[in-house]
Amino acid sequence: MGKYYYLVSGLPGLALDDSKLTYSVESFRSEIEAMLSAKDRKLVDLFYLRYDNRNLLSFMRDPDAVPDPRGRITYDEIHAILKALREEEKIPANDRIPPYFTEFLRAYLAEEGKDSKPERECILWEDRLAALYYAYAMRCGNKFVADWFELNLNVNNLLTAITCRKYDLDKSGYIVGDNEVAERVRQSNARDFGLDNDSVEYLPELQRIAEETDLIAREEKIDLLKWKWLDENTFFKTFDIESVFAYLLKIEMIERWVTLDKAAGEKTFRELVGAMKKGSENVLAEFKRNNIK
């Protein structure tokens, strides 16, 4: 991994409450790609796979859906994998496509035609893809990047489990992944899910955040927790790829807040809570489709 003195020193400062951005998530990729080593470029690509994941799910629901331009895996490439799997042919070689895409599509085809509840299926497949994505990213070989993805996996699982407990829902169907925290959360009904502060030092803060009744404020506090984590974990890596990766993550957070219609966001969150109270998986599925982090 190289040092990126010129790149990092030229980046404008960022704050979560910024009202505008010099870069978008999409433009930042174009700006930095040529400056990165091949190895570091693969780390940055891990972030952008989230948009390819979104496009994969969109394609499976509607092949005519407009893809998110931030993803680079095309519908034609996805279709080529599907065709090869259906016809039991060799999967086309393509370095841009992560192996979990094929694993996901193989599992999807194995379930094709079986009786299922469509509204639950949306959640099921989205969660399966998320689990595969996190597992793949956490094997990237860079501790900071792997830890970032595990942080997000843990935060999402813990907040989901706390919400399920509040509304007396079975959390086992909503916990993603198979790391130690995920397994503890599935198995334990204790307030702290059998986790101590050494293994999840941010658990007390997450529990306080979960009590926030203003759901927009809660989302902002979650981002502040992550922002603080990024600052702490890049403090001694100012000109390394870790700081470039952290800058990208901060751009994504600000971009999301700048483009968020807060009134609409509050309405969506209220609908989510109402759906969970009523056990409506259809609305929950729609929320998850529109709010993938």
Secondary structure, DSSP 4 states (H G I P E B T S, - for coil): ----HHHHHTSPP--TT-S--S--HHHHHHHHGGGS-HHHHHHHHHHHHHHHHHHHHHHHH-TTSPPPTT--S-HHHHHHHHHHHHTT-PPPP-TTS-HHHHHHHHHHHHHTTS---HHHHHHHHHHHHHHHHHHHHTTSS-HHHHHHHHHHHHHHHHHHHHHHHHTT--GGGT----SHHHHHHHH--STTTT--TTT-TTHHHHHHHHT-SSHHHHHHHHHHHHHHHHHHHSTT-TTSHHHHHHHHHHHHHHHHHHH--HHHHHHHHHHHHHHHHHT-HHHHHHHHHH---
